[in-house]
Amino acid sequence: MKICIVLSTRPEIIKLSPLIRKLKSQRDEFYLINTNQHFLDKMSKVFFDFFKISGKIYNVNPDKKSQATFFSDSVKSIAKILKKKKPSFLIVQGDTNTGLAGCMAASLVNRNLQNRDKIKIVHIESGLRSFDDTMPEEINRKIIDQMSHILFPPTKFDFNNLKKDNCLKFKKTFIVGNTISDVLKRYELIADKAKILKKLKLKKKKYFLVTLHRPESVDVKKNIISLFKTFKVLNKKYNYPIIFPIHPRTKDKVKKLNLSFGKSIKIIEPLEYLDFLKLMKDSKLVLSDSGGLQEEASILGVPCVTLRTTTERQITLLRNVNIMAGYNQKKILNAVKKFHKKKIKKIKDFGNGNVTDKIYRKLKSLSKNFS
């Protein structure tokens, strides 16, 4: 079994880290291709270092002037490596431009190969749908699902999305959970020792955590202005500090708009993994436009208010651990009020920490059929 994993962004690194650790422990032949989509150390390298991701890593450096040049350069570079290394599986995670580039490169290389030699494209975290085609991630995940040979949807809900998209024919599909459950199981107790609350002078369950990075949240002027006004109202209403580890692109947008925070919002730099995990676990609730945080919060039993008008993690809405409030101040305030009064239960839809083992066993079994 010879495996290539294409990755770069923070969520890809985090969610693929258990599988990389498994491959290393089993001494399987594998290598990584890093597109450097997240080229800032605080968004990428620190996570490679924390999760001790090492071994053969091919770093490609596509032009990042536009998404088009990033994509075309990445596909070309990845395809060149694939032709040389000839993996049996190519694995991508989620819905990033990096994942799409890896998938496309493998598909193009396969056109010149006999069936027995074709690279089997594996999509971990398949089947997610926001049903909003204005989101680049939605387009990415749909194309990756269509082009992949092996699909690992997290839940039955995601499996049904694949079925509705007529995306199961001629594919191997396995409902396995989400590898983030493996990550949290491994690091949750370790994170308890982190000193971030003391450093920020916070009390457990006496603060709100905010993250924002998506274009519809921070690039649309009226949305980001509305959100910051709402944060100030929340701070005044509950007298809770609002902690905001700011994404680099959000920081640039805030600077351009000359938005002021006053004392209601505490802006901090992106955190290392254990510090952020501790900060999330001990927050009263999370307000975020992140898909991954909707999962993590629900596994940890922390309420989430989603600052978007669509979500691909509908299972968290169905389980009543997440409320989608968009950018509307009244809806956000009502959601916070609801969660402030009640505790939520941890959900188990994403697995109990053995997702990576399931994926590994399936790949190992399939490799025998392809050899």
C-alpha positions in Angstrom: 0.0 0.0 0.0 1.6 3.2 -1.2 -0.1 6.4 -0.2 0.1 10.1 -1.1 -1.6 12.7 1.1 -2.2 16.2 -0.3 -2.6 18.9 2.4 -1.7 22.4 3.5 -4.4 24.2 5.6 -4.8 24.1 9.3 -8.0 21.9 9.3 -6.4 19.4 6.8 -3.3 19.1 9.0 -5.3 18.6 12.2 -7.8 16.1 10.8 -5.2 14.1 8.8 -2.7 13.9 11.7 -4.2 10.7 13.2 -4.0 8.9 9.9 -0.4 10.1 9.3 0.5 8.9 12.8 -1.1 5.5 12.0 0.7 5.1 8.7 4.0 5.8 10.5 3.3 3.3 13.3 2.4 0.6 10.7 5.5 1.5 8.6 3.5 1.9 5.5 5.0 3.7 2.5 3.6 7.1 2.3 4.5 10.7 1.5 2.9 14.1 1.7 2.5 17.0 -0.8 2.1 20.4 0.8 0.8 23.1 -1.5 1.5 25.9 0.9 -2.0 27.2 0.5 -1.6 28.4 4.1 1.9 29.8 3.8 2.0 31.7 7.1 3.8 29.8 9.9 1.0 30.6 12.4 -1.6 28.9 10.2 0.4 26.0 8.9 4.0 25.2 10.1 3.1 25.4 13.8 0.6 22.6 13.2 3.0 20.5 11.2 5.4 20.9 14.2 2.8 20.3 16.9 1.5 17.1 15.4 5.0 15.9 14.6 4.2 15.5 10.9 7.5 14.5 9.3 8.9 12.1 6.7 8.9 12.6 3.0 7.2 16.0 2.3 7.1 17.5 -1.1 6.7 21.2 -0.9 5.2 22.9 -4.0 5.0 26.7 -4.3 2.2 27.7 -6.7 1.6 31.3 -7.6 -0.9 32.7 -5.0 -1.8 35.9 -6.9 -5.2 34.4 -7.6 -7.1 31.2 -6.9 -6.9 30.3 -10.6 -3.1 30.5 -10.7 -2.8 28.7 -7.4 -5.0 25.9 -8.7 -3.3 25.5 -12.1 0.2 25.6 -10.7 -0.7 23.2 -7.9 -2.3 20.7 -10.3 0.8 20.8 -12.6 3.3 20.3 -9.7 1.3 17.6 -8.0 0.8 15.7 -11.2 4.5 15.7 -11.8 5.2 14.1 -8.4 2.4 11.5 -8.9 3.8 10.4 -12.2 7.2 9.8 -10.6 6.0 8.2 -7.3 3.0 6.2 -8.6 1.0 5.8 -5.4 -1.9 3.4 -5.1 -4.0 5.9 -3.1 -4.2 9.7 -3.1 -5.9 11.0 0.0 -7.5 14.5 0.3 -9.5 15.9 3.2 -12.5 18.2 3.2 -13.2 21.0 0.7 -10.1 23.1 0.2 -8.5 24.3 -3.0 -5.6 22.1 -2.1 -7.8 19.1 -1.9 -9.4 19.9 -5.3 -6.0 20.4 -6.8 -4.8 17.0 -5.6 -7.9 15.3 -6.8 -7.7 16.9 -10.2 -4.0 16.1 -10.6 -4.6 12.4 -9.9 -7.5 12.3 -12.2 -5.4 13.8 -15.1 -2.6 11.4 -14.4 -5.0 8.5 -14.5 -6.0 9.2 -18.0 -2.8 7.8 -19.3 -2.8 4.7 -17.0 -4.2 1.2 -17.4 -7.0 0.4 -14.9 -4.8 -1.7 -12.7 -2.3 1.2 -12.4 -4.7 4.0 -11.8 -4.4 6.1 -8.6 -7.4 5.5 -6.3 -8.6 8.9 -5.1 -9.8 8.9 -1.5 -12.0 11.6 0.0 -12.1 11.8 3.7 -15.0 13.9 5.1 -17.1 13.4 1.9 -20.8 14.1 1.5 -21.0 17.4 3.3 -23.4 19.9 1.7 -24.4 23.4 2.5 -26.7 23.5 -0.5 -25.2 26.9 -1.2 -23.3 27.0 -4.6 -22.1 30.6 -3.9 -19.6 29.1 -1.5 -16.3 28.0 -3.1 -16.1 25.2 -0.6 -19.4 23.7 -1.8 -18.2 23.6 -5.4 -14.9 22.0 -4.3 -16.5 19.3 -2.2 -19.0 18.4 -4.9 -16.3 18.0 -7.5 -14.0 16.0 -5.2 -16.9 13.6 -4.4 -17.7 13.1 -8.0 -14.0 12.4 -9.0 -13.1 10.2 -6.0 -13.2 6.4 -6.0 -13.4 5.9 -2.3 -15.6 8.0 0.0 -15.5 8.3 3.7 -18.6 10.3 4.8 -18.7 11.1 8.5 -22.5 10.3 9.1 -25.5 8.8 7.6 -26.7 12.3 6.9 -23.7 12.9 4.7 -24.1 9.5 3.0 -27.7 10.5 2.1 -26.3 13.7 0.5 -24.1 11.6 -1.7 -27.0 9.4 -2.6 -29.1 12.4 -3.6 -26.3 13.6 -5.8 -26.1 10.3 -7.5 -22.5 10.0 -6.3 -22.4 6.4 -5.1 -22.2 4.5 -8.4 -18.9 2.7 -9.1 -17.5 4.0 -5.8 -16.6 2.4 -2.5 -18.4 4.3 0.3 -18.0 3.8 4.1 -19.6 5.8 6.9 -16.8 6.1 9.5 -17.3 9.3 11.6 -14.9 12.2 11.5 -11.2 12.0 12.4 -11.6 15.2 14.5 -13.1 12.9 17.2 -9.8 11.0 17.2 -7.8 14.3 17.6 -10.0 15.5 20.5 -9.9 12.2 22.3 -6.1 12.2 22.2 -5.6 15.9 23.2 -8.6 17.0 25.3 -7.1 16.0 28.6 -3.6 17.3 27.6 -5.2 20.7 26.7 -6.6 21.0 30.3 -3.0 21.7 31.4 -2.7 24.7 29.0 -2.3 28.1 30.8 -4.1 30.2 28.2 -7.0 31.1 30.6 -4.6 32.3 33.2 -2.6 34.2 30.6 -5.7 36.0 29.3 -7.2 36.4 32.8 -10.3 34.4 32.0 -12.7 32.4 34.2 -14.0 29.0 33.0 -17.4 29.4 31.3 -17.3 33.1 31.8 -16.3 34.3 28.3 -17.4 33.9 24.7 -15.1 32.7 21.9 -15.3 34.2 18.4 -13.7 33.2 15.1 -14.3 34.6 11.7 -12.5 34.0 8.4 -15.0 33.2 5.6 -15.3 35.7 2.7 -19.1 36.1 3.2 -18.4 37.1 6.8 -15.4 39.4 6.5 -15.3 40.6 2.9 -18.9 41.8 2.9 -18.7 45.1 4.6 -22.3 45.2 6.0 -21.9 41.7 7.5 -18.6 42.3 9.4 -19.8 45.7 10.7 -23.1 44.1 11.9 -21.2 41.3 13.6 -18.9 43.7 15.5 -21.8 45.8 16.6 -23.5 42.6 17.9 -20.3 41.5 19.8 -20.4 44.9 21.6 -24.0 44.4 22.6 -23.2 40.8 23.8 -20.4 42.1 25.9 -22.6 44.8 27.5 -25.5 42.4 28.1 -23.6 39.6 29.7 -20.5 41.3 30.9 -18.4 38.5 29.4 -15.1 39.1 27.7 -15.2 38.2 24.0 -12.0 36.5 22.9 -11.2 36.7 19.2 -8.1 34.9 17.8 -8.0 36.7 14.6 -7.4 35.1 11.2 -4.8 36.9 9.1 -7.2 37.7 6.3 -9.8 39.0 8.8 -7.1 41.1 10.4 -6.3 42.7 7.1 -10.0 43.4 6.4 -10.6 44.9 9.9 -7.6 47.2 9.3 -8.9 48.4 6.0 -12.3 49.1 7.4 -10.8 50.8 10.4 -13.1 49.0 12.7 -12.7 49.8 16.4 -13.3 47.3 19.2 -13.0 49.3 22.4 -12.8 47.0 25.4 -15.7 44.7 24.4 -13.6 42.5 22.2 -10.1 41.1 23.0 -8.2 40.5 19.7 -5.4 38.0 20.0 -3.1 36.3 17.5 -3.9 32.8 16.2 -3.1 30.2 18.9 -1.2 26.9 19.0 -3.5 23.9 19.0 -3.6 23.0 22.8 -4.2 26.7 23.8 -7.1 27.0 21.3 -8.6 23.7 22.3 -8.5 24.7 26.0 -10.0 28.1 25.1 -12.8 26.5 23.2 -13.6 23.8 25.7 -13.9 26.2 28.6 -15.8 28.9 26.8 -19.5 29.5 27.6 -20.2 29.3 23.9 -18.6 29.7 20.5 -19.7 32.2 17.8 -18.1 31.2 14.6 -18.3 30.9 10.8 -16.1 27.8 10.8 -17.4 24.5 9.8 -14.8 22.5 11.7 -15.6 24.4 15.0 -19.2 23.4 14.7 -18.0 19.8 14.9 -15.5 20.3 17.6 -17.8 22.3 19.8 -20.5 19.7 19.5 -18.1 16.9 20.4 -16.9 18.8 23.5 -20.4 19.8 24.6 -19.9 23.5 24.0 -22.9 25.4 22.4 -22.2 27.0 19.0 -23.8 29.9 17.3 -23.0 29.8 13.6 -22.4 33.2 12.0 -23.5 32.1 8.5 -26.7 31.6 6.6 -25.9 28.1 5.5 -24.0 25.2 7.0 -22.7 21.8 5.8 -22.8 20.5 9.4 -26.6 20.1 9.5 -26.3 17.2 12.0 -25.3 19.8 14.7 -28.5 21.7 14.0 -30.6 18.6 14.2 -29.0 17.7 17.6 -29.8 21.2 18.9 -26.2 21.9 19.8 -25.8 24.6 17.1 -28.0 27.5 16.0 -27.5 29.1 12.6 -28.0 32.8 13.2 -26.4 34.4 10.1 -25.4 38.1 10.6 -28.7 39.2 12.1 -28.2 40.8 15.5 -31.6 39.7 16.8 -31.1 36.1 15.8 -27.6 36.0 17.3 -28.8 37.5 20.6 -31.7 35.1 20.8 -29.4 32.1 20.1 -27.0 33.3 22.8 -29.9 33.8 25.2 -31.1 30.2 24.6 -27.7 28.6 25.1 -26.8 30.8 28.1 -29.7 29.2 30.0 -29.2 25.6 29.1 -26.5 23.0 29.0 -26.1 20.8 25.9 -25.1 17.2 25.6 -22.0 16.1 23.8 -23.0 14.4 20.5 -21.5 11.2 19.3 -22.3 11.3 15.6 -18.7 12.1 14.6 -17.3 9.0 16.3 -15.6 8.0 19.6 -12.0 8.2 18.7 -11.5 5.2 16.5 -12.3 6.7 13.1 -8.7 6.5 11.8 -8.6 2.8 12.6 -11.7 2.3 10.5 -10.3 4.2 7.6 -7.0 2.4 7.8 -8.6 -1.0 7.9 -10.7 -0.2 4.8 -7.8 1.1 2.8 -5.6 -1.9 3.8 -8.4 -4.3 2.7 -9.0 -2.4 -0.6 -5.3 -2.4 -1.4 -5.3 -6.2 -1.6 -8.0 -6.0 -4.3 -6.1 -3.4 -6.2 -2.7 -5.1 -6.0 
